[in-house]
Amino acid sequence: MRSKKKCENVVTDVKKVNISFSWSMMAFLLIFTIGSLYEWKRGASDRE
């Protein structure tokens, strides 16, 4: 009985980490995309 309860707690903790990781990844991708579009718009990556 005791190990089943412990297993449920681990699964719940993993779900919380996945949600937190997902939001962190979304924030990173949003900032990265905005930065890339800004750089592209200004032409900073053009090489001569």
N, CA, C and O atoms as a Maestro MAE file, in Angstrom:
{
 s_m_m2io_version
 :::
 2.0.0
}

f_m_ct {
 s_m_title
 :::
 protein
 m_atom[192] {
  # First column is atom index #
  i_m_mmod_type
  r_m_x_coord
  r_m_y_coord
  r_m_z_coord
  i_m_residue_number
  s_m_chain_name
  s_m_pdb_residue_name
  s_m_pdb_atom_name
  i_m_atomic_number
  :::
  1 25 0.813 -1.201 0.000 1 A "MET " " N  " 7
  2 3 0.000 0.000 0.000 1 A "MET " " CA " 6
  3 2 0.855 1.264 0.000 1 A "MET " " C  " 6
  4 15 0.577 2.229 -0.712 1 A "MET " " O  " 8
  5 25 1.885 1.227 0.807 2 A "ARG " " N  " 7
  6 3 2.707 2.413 0.965 2 A "ARG " " CA " 6
  7 2 3.440 2.780 -0.328 2 A "ARG " " C  " 6
  8 15 3.550 3.960 -0.659 2 A "ARG " " O  " 8
  9 25 3.939 1.789 -1.055 3 A "SER " " N  " 7
  10 3 4.683 2.076 -2.281 3 A "SER " " CA " 6
  11 2 3.769 2.648 -3.366 3 A "SER " " C  " 6
  12 15 4.210 3.451 -4.189 3 A "SER " " O  " 8
  13 25 2.508 2.240 -3.369 4 A "LYS " " N  " 7
  14 3 1.573 2.771 -4.357 4 A "LYS " " CA " 6
  15 2 1.357 4.265 -4.126 4 A "LYS " " C  " 6
  16 15 1.315 5.043 -5.080 4 A "LYS " " O  " 8
  17 25 1.223 4.659 -2.882 5 A "LYS " " N  " 7
  18 3 1.033 6.074 -2.556 5 A "LYS " " CA " 6
  19 2 2.266 6.885 -2.962 5 A "LYS " " C  " 6
  20 15 2.146 7.991 -3.489 5 A "LYS " " O  " 8
  21 25 3.446 6.324 -2.712 6 A "LYS " " N  " 7
  22 3 4.687 7.003 -3.078 6 A "LYS " " CA " 6
  23 2 4.772 7.160 -4.595 6 A "LYS " " C  " 6
  24 15 5.206 8.202 -5.087 6 A "LYS " " O  " 8
  25 25 4.366 6.146 -5.326 7 A "CYS " " N  " 7
  26 3 4.390 6.184 -6.786 7 A "CYS " " CA " 6
  27 2 3.445 7.268 -7.306 7 A "CYS " " C  " 6
  28 15 3.772 7.972 -8.262 7 A "CYS " " O  " 8
  29 25 2.289 7.400 -6.689 8 A "GLU " " N  " 7
  30 3 1.341 8.429 -7.106 8 A "GLU " " CA " 6
  31 2 1.922 9.820 -6.888 8 A "GLU " " C  " 6
  32 15 1.715 10.717 -7.706 8 A "GLU " " O  " 8
  33 25 2.645 10.001 -5.793 9 A "ASN " " N  " 7
  34 3 3.270 11.293 -5.522 9 A "ASN " " CA " 6
  35 2 4.328 11.622 -6.564 9 A "ASN " " C  " 6
  36 15 4.457 12.773 -6.980 9 A "ASN " " O  " 8
  37 25 5.082 10.622 -6.984 10 A "VAL " " N  " 7
  38 3 6.119 10.834 -7.997 10 A "VAL " " CA " 6
  39 2 5.478 11.227 -9.321 10 A "VAL " " C  " 6
  40 15 5.964 12.132 -9.999 10 A "VAL " " O  " 8
  41 25 4.401 10.561 -9.692 11 A "VAL " " N  " 7
  42 3 3.709 10.878 -10.942 11 A "VAL " " CA " 6
  43 2 3.168 12.301 -10.894 11 A "VAL " " C  " 6
  44 15 3.273 13.037 -11.876 11 A "VAL " " O  " 8
  45 25 2.596 12.689 -9.777 12 A "THR " " N  " 7
  46 3 2.081 14.052 -9.621 12 A "THR " " CA " 6
  47 2 3.208 15.068 -9.725 12 A "THR " " C  " 6
  48 15 3.046 16.103 -10.372 12 A "THR " " O  " 8
  49 25 4.348 14.790 -9.100 13 A "ASP " " N  " 7
  50 3 5.488 15.699 -9.170 13 A "ASP " " CA " 6
  51 2 6.007 15.828 -10.600 13 A "ASP " " C  " 6
  52 15 6.367 16.925 -11.027 13 A "ASP " " O  " 8
  53 25 6.049 14.728 -11.341 14 A "VAL " " N  " 7
  54 3 6.516 14.761 -12.731 14 A "VAL " " CA " 6
  55 2 5.572 15.602 -13.579 14 A "VAL " " C  " 6
  56 15 6.024 16.356 -14.441 14 A "VAL " " O  " 8
  57 25 4.276 15.486 -13.349 15 A "LYS " " N  " 7
  58 3 3.313 16.301 -14.097 15 A "LYS " " CA " 6
  59 2 3.521 17.781 -13.814 15 A "LYS " " C  " 6
  60 15 3.432 18.601 -14.728 15 A "LYS " " O  " 8
  61 25 3.795 18.135 -12.566 16 A "LYS " " N  " 7
  62 3 4.035 19.534 -12.219 16 A "LYS " " CA " 6
  63 2 5.296 20.047 -12.900 16 A "LYS " " C  " 6
  64 15 5.325 21.180 -13.380 16 A "LYS " " O  " 8
  65 25 6.328 19.232 -12.947 17 A "VAL " " N  " 7
  66 3 7.577 19.623 -13.602 17 A "VAL " " CA " 6
  67 2 7.341 19.793 -15.096 17 A "VAL " " C  " 6
  68 15 7.852 20.740 -15.693 17 A "VAL " " O  " 8
  69 25 6.579 18.896 -15.710 18 A "ASN " " N  " 7
  70 3 6.305 19.002 -17.142 18 A "ASN " " CA " 6
  71 2 5.558 20.284 -17.468 18 A "ASN " " C  " 6
  72 15 5.852 20.931 -18.473 18 A "ASN " " O  " 8
  73 25 4.591 20.662 -16.629 19 A "ILE " " N  " 7
  74 3 3.847 21.896 -16.861 19 A "ILE " " CA " 6
  75 2 4.780 23.095 -16.727 19 A "ILE " " C  " 6
  76 15 4.737 24.013 -17.546 19 A "ILE " " O  " 8
  77 25 5.614 23.085 -15.707 20 A "SER " " N  " 7
  78 3 6.561 24.181 -15.494 20 A "SER " " CA " 6
  79 2 7.554 24.265 -16.651 20 A "SER " " C  " 6
  80 15 7.853 25.357 -17.136 20 A "SER " " O  " 8
  81 25 8.058 23.134 -17.087 21 A "PHE " " N  " 7
  82 3 9.004 23.096 -18.200 21 A "PHE " " CA " 6
  83 2 8.347 23.598 -19.481 21 A "PHE " " C  " 6
  84 15 8.967 24.321 -20.261 21 A "PHE " " O  " 8
  85 25 7.098 23.215 -19.695 22 A "SER " " N  " 7
  86 3 6.388 23.641 -20.896 22 A "SER " " CA " 6
  87 2 6.260 25.158 -20.948 22 A "SER " " C  " 6
  88 15 6.497 25.763 -21.994 22 A "SER " " O  " 8
  89 25 5.888 25.779 -19.831 23 A "TRP " " N  " 7
  90 3 5.757 27.233 -19.801 23 A "TRP " " CA " 6
  91 2 7.111 27.908 -19.994 23 A "TRP " " C  " 6
  92 15 7.204 28.930 -20.673 23 A "TRP " " O  " 8
  93 25 8.149 27.348 -19.404 24 A "SER " " N  " 7
  94 3 9.487 27.920 -19.569 24 A "SER " " CA " 6
  95 2 9.930 27.838 -21.023 24 A "SER " " C  " 6
  96 15 10.503 28.789 -21.556 24 A "SER " " O  " 8
  97 25 9.668 26.714 -21.661 25 A "MET " " N  " 7
  98 3 10.045 26.532 -23.061 25 A "MET " " CA " 6
  99 2 9.254 27.474 -23.963 25 A "MET " " C  " 6
  100 15 9.805 28.032 -24.912 25 A "MET " " O  " 8
  101 25 7.971 27.655 -23.673 26 A "MET " " N  " 7
  102 3 7.147 28.571 -24.470 26 A "MET " " CA " 6
  103 2 7.673 30.005 -24.348 26 A "MET " " C  " 6
  104 15 7.740 30.729 -25.341 26 A "MET " " O  " 8
  105 25 8.042 30.409 -23.139 27 A "ALA " " N  " 7
  106 3 8.576 31.757 -22.930 27 A "ALA " " CA " 6
  107 2 9.885 31.928 -23.691 27 A "ALA " " C  " 6
  108 15 10.099 32.959 -24.329 27 A "ALA " " O  " 8
  109 25 10.764 30.928 -23.630 28 A "PHE " " N  " 7
  110 3 12.035 30.997 -24.348 28 A "PHE " " CA " 6
  111 2 11.807 31.116 -25.853 28 A "PHE " " C  " 6
  112 15 12.423 31.951 -26.515 28 A "PHE " " O  " 8
  113 25 10.927 30.284 -26.388 29 A "LEU " " N  " 7
  114 3 10.673 30.322 -27.825 29 A "LEU " " CA " 6
  115 2 10.059 31.650 -28.254 29 A "LEU " " C  " 6
  116 15 10.377 32.161 -29.328 29 A "LEU " " O  " 8
  117 25 9.191 32.206 -27.433 30 A "LEU " " N  " 7
  118 3 8.591 33.496 -27.753 30 A "LEU " " CA " 6
  119 2 9.658 34.591 -27.803 30 A "LEU " " C  " 6
  120 15 9.698 35.375 -28.751 30 A "LEU " " O  " 8
  121 25 10.509 34.646 -26.799 31 A "ILE " " N  " 7
  122 3 11.572 35.653 -26.763 31 A "ILE " " CA " 6
  123 2 12.551 35.445 -27.916 31 A "ILE " " C  " 6
  124 15 12.977 36.411 -28.549 31 A "ILE " " O  " 8
  125 25 12.907 34.201 -28.188 32 A "PHE " " N  " 7
  126 3 13.823 33.892 -29.287 32 A "PHE " " CA " 6
  127 2 13.227 34.309 -30.633 32 A "PHE " " C  " 6
  128 15 13.924 34.877 -31.474 32 A "PHE " " O  " 8
  129 25 11.946 34.029 -30.833 33 A "THR " " N  " 7
  130 3 11.278 34.377 -32.086 33 A "THR " " CA " 6
  131 2 11.210 35.887 -32.268 33 A "THR " " C  " 6
  132 15 11.485 36.399 -33.353 33 A "THR " " O  " 8
  133 25 10.844 36.597 -31.211 34 A "ILE " " N  " 7
  134 3 10.776 38.058 -31.294 34 A "ILE " " CA " 6
  135 2 12.157 38.636 -31.612 34 A "ILE " " C  " 6
  136 15 12.276 39.536 -32.443 34 A "ILE " " O  " 8
  137 25 13.187 38.128 -30.960 35 A "GLY " " N  " 7
  138 3 14.547 38.591 -31.228 35 A "GLY " " CA " 6
  139 2 14.992 38.295 -32.649 35 A "GLY " " C  " 6
  140 15 15.626 39.131 -33.292 35 A "GLY " " O  " 8
  141 25 14.663 37.116 -33.136 36 A "SER " " N  " 7
  142 3 15.042 36.743 -34.501 36 A "SER " " CA " 6
  143 2 14.327 37.612 -35.528 36 A "SER " " C  " 6
  144 15 14.933 38.048 -36.507 36 A "SER " " O  " 8
  145 25 13.048 37.862 -35.307 37 A "LEU " " N  " 7
  146 3 12.300 38.728 -36.229 37 A "LEU " " CA " 6
  147 2 12.841 40.154 -36.212 37 A "LEU " " C  " 6
  148 15 12.929 40.798 -37.258 37 A "LEU " " O  " 8
  149 25 13.197 40.641 -35.049 38 A "TYR " " N  " 7
  150 3 13.771 41.984 -34.928 38 A "TYR " " CA " 6
  151 2 15.092 42.075 -35.686 38 A "TYR " " C  " 6
  152 15 15.336 43.035 -36.417 38 A "TYR " " O  " 8
  153 25 15.931 41.073 -35.504 39 A "GLU " " N  " 7
  154 3 17.220 41.055 -36.197 39 A "GLU " " CA " 6
  155 2 17.014 40.975 -37.703 39 A "GLU " " C  " 6
  156 15 17.694 41.670 -38.457 39 A "GLU " " O  " 8
  157 25 16.091 40.144 -38.146 40 A "TRP " " N  " 7
  158 3 15.817 39.971 -39.574 40 A "TRP " " CA " 6
  159 2 15.276 41.271 -40.168 40 A "TRP " " C  " 6
  160 15 15.661 41.662 -41.269 40 A "TRP " " O  " 8
  161 25 14.389 41.933 -39.439 41 A "LYS " " N  " 7
  162 3 13.784 43.171 -39.917 41 A "LYS " " CA " 6
  163 2 14.831 44.278 -40.068 41 A "LYS " " C  " 6
  164 15 14.771 45.059 -41.018 41 A "LYS " " O  " 8
  165 25 15.779 44.350 -39.151 42 A "ARG " " N  " 7
  166 3 16.819 45.378 -39.208 42 A "ARG " " CA " 6
  167 2 17.910 45.030 -40.205 42 A "ARG " " C  " 6
  168 15 18.693 45.898 -40.589 42 A "ARG " " O  " 8
  169 25 17.974 43.785 -40.628 43 A "GLY " " N  " 7
  170 3 18.997 43.385 -41.585 43 A "GLY " " CA " 6
  171 2 20.349 43.164 -40.951 43 A "GLY " " C  " 6
  172 15 21.375 43.240 -41.627 43 A "GLY " " O  " 8
  173 25 20.361 42.893 -39.664 44 A "ALA " " N  " 7
  174 3 21.622 42.732 -38.944 44 A "ALA " " CA " 6
  175 2 22.378 41.480 -39.373 44 A "ALA " " C  " 6
  176 15 23.595 41.408 -39.202 44 A "ALA " " O  " 8
  177 25 21.689 40.510 -39.917 45 A "SER " " N  " 7
  178 3 22.363 39.270 -40.288 45 A "SER " " CA " 6
  179 2 22.856 39.273 -41.738 45 A "SER " " C  " 6
  180 15 23.452 38.296 -42.190 45 A "SER " " O  " 8
  181 25 22.611 40.366 -42.470 46 A "ASP " " N  " 7
  182 3 23.092 40.448 -43.852 46 A "ASP " " CA " 6
  183 2 24.605 40.583 -43.859 46 A "ASP " " C  " 6
  184 15 25.177 41.371 -43.107 46 A "ASP " " O  " 8
  185 25 25.231 39.816 -44.706 47 A "ARG " " N  " 7
  186 3 26.692 39.866 -44.811 47 A "ARG " " CA " 6
  187 2 27.074 40.449 -46.160 47 A "ARG " " C  " 6
  188 15 26.419 40.214 -47.176 47 A "ARG " " O  " 8
  189 25 28.121 41.192 -46.137 48 A "GLU " " N  " 7
  190 3 28.573 41.822 -47.388 48 A "GLU " " CA " 6
  191 2 29.841 41.213 -47.898 48 A "GLU " " C  " 6
  192 15 30.351 41.630 -48.938 48 A "GLU " " O  " 8
  :::
 }
 m_bond[191] {
  # First column is bond index #
  i_m_from
  i_m_to
  i_m_order
  :::
  1 1 2 1
  2 2 3 1
  3 3 4 2
  4 3 5 1
  5 5 6 1
  6 6 7 1
  7 7 8 2
  8 7 9 1
  9 9 10 1
  10 10 11 1
  11 11 12 2
  12 11 13 1
  13 13 14 1
  14 14 15 1
  15 15 16 2
  16 15 17 1
  17 17 18 1
  18 18 19 1
  19 19 20 2
  20 19 21 1
  21 21 22 1
  22 22 23 1
  23 23 24 2
  24 23 25 1
  25 25 26 1
  26 26 27 1
  27 27 28 2
  28 27 29 1
  29 29 30 1
  30 30 31 1
  31 31 32 2
  32 31 33 1
  33 33 34 1
  34 34 35 1
  35 35 36 2
  36 35 37 1
  37 37 38 1
  38 38 39 1
  39 39 40 2
  40 39 41 1
  41 41 42 1
  42 42 43 1
  43 43 44 2
  44 43 45 1
  45 45 46 1
  46 46 47 1
  47 47 48 2
  48 47 49 1
  49 49 50 1
  50 50 51 1
  51 51 52 2
  52 51 53 1
  53 53 54 1
  54 54 55 1
  55 55 56 2
  56 55 57 1
  57 57 58 1
  58 58 59 1
  59 59 60 2
  60 59 61 1
  61 61 62 1
  62 62 63 1
  63 63 64 2
  64 63 65 1
  65 65 66 1
  66 66 67 1
  67 67 68 2
  68 67 69 1
  69 69 70 1
  70 70 71 1
  71 71 72 2
  72 71 73 1
  73 73 74 1
  74 74 75 1
  75 75 76 2
  76 75 77 1
  77 77 78 1
  78 78 79 1
  79 79 80 2
  80 79 81 1
  81 81 82 1
  82 82 83 1
  83 83 84 2
  84 83 85 1
  85 85 86 1
  86 86 87 1
  87 87 88 2
  88 87 89 1
  89 89 90 1
  90 90 91 1
  91 91 92 2
  92 91 93 1
  93 93 94 1
  94 94 95 1
  95 95 96 2
  96 95 97 1
  97 97 98 1
  98 98 99 1
  99 99 100 2
  100 99 101 1
  101 101 102 1
  102 102 103 1
  103 103 104 2
  104 103 105 1
  105 105 106 1
  106 106 107 1
  107 107 108 2
  108 107 109 1
  109 109 110 1
  110 110 111 1
  111 111 112 2
  112 111 113 1
  113 113 114 1
  114 114 115 1
  115 115 116 2
  116 115 117 1
  117 117 118 1
  118 118 119 1
  119 119 120 2
  120 119 121 1
  121 121 122 1
  122 122 123 1
  123 123 124 2
  124 123 125 1
  125 125 126 1
  126 126 127 1
  127 127 128 2
  128 127 129 1
  129 129 130 1
  130 130 131 1
  131 131 132 2
  132 131 133 1
  133 133 134 1
  134 134 135 1
  135 135 136 2
  136 135 137 1
  137 137 138 1
  138 138 139 1
  139 139 140 2
  140 139 141 1
  141 141 142 1
  142 142 143 1
  143 143 144 2
  144 143 145 1
  145 145 146 1
  146 146 147 1
  147 147 148 2
  148 147 149 1
  149 149 150 1
  150 150 151 1
  151 151 152 2
  152 151 153 1
  153 153 154 1
  154 154 155 1
  155 155 156 2
  156 155 157 1
  157 157 158 1
  158 158 159 1
  159 159 160 2
  160 159 161 1
  161 161 162 1
  162 162 163 1
  163 163 164 2
  164 163 165 1
  165 165 166 1
  166 166 167 1
  167 167 168 2
  168 167 169 1
  169 169 170 1
  170 170 171 1
  171 171 172 2
  172 171 173 1
  173 173 174 1
  174 174 175 1
  175 175 176 2
  176 175 177 1
  177 177 178 1
  178 178 179 1
  179 179 180 2
  180 179 181 1
  181 181 182 1
  182 182 183 1
  183 183 184 2
  184 183 185 1
  185 185 186 1
  186 186 187 1
  187 187 188 2
  188 187 189 1
  189 189 190 1
  190 190 191 1
  191 191 192 2
  :::
 }
}
